[in-house]
Amino acid sequence: MKIKLIYSYDGSLLSGSQSQPSQNTAEDILKNAMSHAGLFDKLITSSRTDKGVHALNQVSVTKCLDFWNLNRLKELINRHSRPTLNIKNIEVVDENFHPRFDAKARSYRYILNHSKFSPFLANYCYFCDAIDIKSLNLALSKFKGINDYKNFMKTGSDTKSSVREIYLAFAYRYRNLTIIKFKANGFLRSQVRLMVANALKECKKGDKFSLKSPNTRIPAPPNALYLERVFY
């Protein structure tokens, strides 16, 4: 039977999500943990995340024999994948289900921390001075809608089209944090980090940008970025 695994992971300990020869990625950890349960079928993942980027609800599919109790399977995989990766849920899906191509939307969040720097939090947020939330939301609003984001993707991308539709792009304050949230029908390579970097530069230095003329091609640090959810 085909199963969908929903899981979170600490990206600061990994070289990204996609399996690599270094065997230090989310997929590698998951494959190794599944092998202890006798699962060796191909693993297909919904979204790629770069080195240092975290996931709250990543989605992958694989196959297992029908005799498995899914709660027992989850416990066994977690025994070998923790503390870096944690399976939150496993469920049976249709044989035609594809975690990437069937996704309707994806959401990410980026966390800015305006408190005093802490080395214990440095891998999970971006420390910076407080930013005017109104100005930040004005900058982020430029990204909303159906647009060509070719100037907001990392070079070397092999995508056929750079047109995407961004449904949400906004920021809000929570205590000493600013949370930036994006939701779209898809994202290009490093697009979220490049959008954050451009919005922050406009707010901090007054360097205006447009979709045709970005003010920086250097993406924001990966450690503050989280794949939040994949929508089906």
C-alpha positions, 0 to 999 in steps of 0.5 A, spaced: 500 500 500 502 507 498 503 511 504 504 518 506 508 521 511 508 527 514 514 529 518 518 535 521 526 536 521 531 540 524 534 543 518 540 546 521 543 539 522 542 537 515 545 538 508 538 539 505 532 535 504 534 531 497 538 525 498 545 526 497 552 522 497 553 525 503 547 521 506 546 527 511 539 530 508 532 529 511 531 524 505 537 520 507 535 520 515 528 518 513 530 512 508 535 509 514 530 509 519 525 506 514 530 501 513 529 498 520 522 497 518 524 493 512 521 499 508 526 500 501 521 502 496 522 509 493 521 515 497 518 521 493 518 528 497 513 534 496 518 540 496 526 541 496 529 545 502 536 548 502 541 546 507 539 549 514 532 550 512 527 547 517 520 543 515 514 543 520 510 539 515 514 536 510 510 530 506 513 524 502 510 517 500 513 510 499 510 503 499 509 498 505 506 491 506 499 491 508 500 488 514 503 494 518 499 497 523 501 505 521 501 507 529 506 502 530 510 503 524 510 511 526 513 509 532 519 504 529 521 510 524 521 515 529 526 511 534 531 511 528 530 518 526 529 522 532 532 527 534 533 530 527 527 528 524 520 526 527 514 523 523 507 526 525 503 522 522 502 516 517 496 515 512 494 510 506 493 514 500 491 512 493 496 509 488 495 515 484 497 520 489 503 524 488 506 529 493 509 534 489 504 534 483 498 534 487 500 539 491 495 545 491 499 550 495 505 551 499 506 555 505 513 558 508 514 562 514 521 566 516 522 568 523 526 575 525 528 575 532 529 582 535 531 580 542 538 580 544 543 575 540 543 568 543 547 562 540 542 557 542 537 560 538 541 562 532 540 556 528 532 557 528 531 565 527 535 571 524 537 576 529 536 583 527 533 590 529 526 591 530 523 593 523 516 597 522 511 592 520 507 597 516 513 598 511 515 591 511 508 589 509 508 594 504 514 591 501 511 584 501 505 586 498 509 587 491 509 579 491 502 578 491 498 575 485 500 572 479 507 574 476 514 572 473 519 571 479 525 570 474 529 575 478 527 572 485 530 565 484 537 562 484 541 561 478 542 554 476 534 553 476 532 548 471 524 550 472 520 550 465 516 556 468 518 562 473 511 564 473 507 563 480 501 565 484 502 568 491 496 568 495 499 571 501 505 575 503 505 578 510 508 579 516 506 580 523 509 581 530 509 576 536 512 579 542 520 580 540 519 576 533 516 578 526 513 572 522 513 573 515 509 568 511 508 566 504 503 562 501 503 560 493 501 555 488 509 553 488 516 557 489 522 557 485 529 555 488 531 560 494 525 564 492 522 565 499 529 567 501 530 572 496 523 575 497 525 576 504 532 579 503 529 584 498 523 586 503 528 587 508 533 591 504 527 596 502 525 597 510 532 597 513 536 602 507 530 605 503 532 601 497 526 600 493 525 594 489 520 591 484 519 584 481 523 587 474 528 590 478 530 587 485 535 591 490 539 584 492 540 578 489 543 575 495 538 571 499 536 571 506 539 566 511 536 559 511 536 558 518 530 562 519 526 559 514 521 553 515 516 549 510 510 550 514 505 546 510 503 543 503 496 543 501 492 538 497 
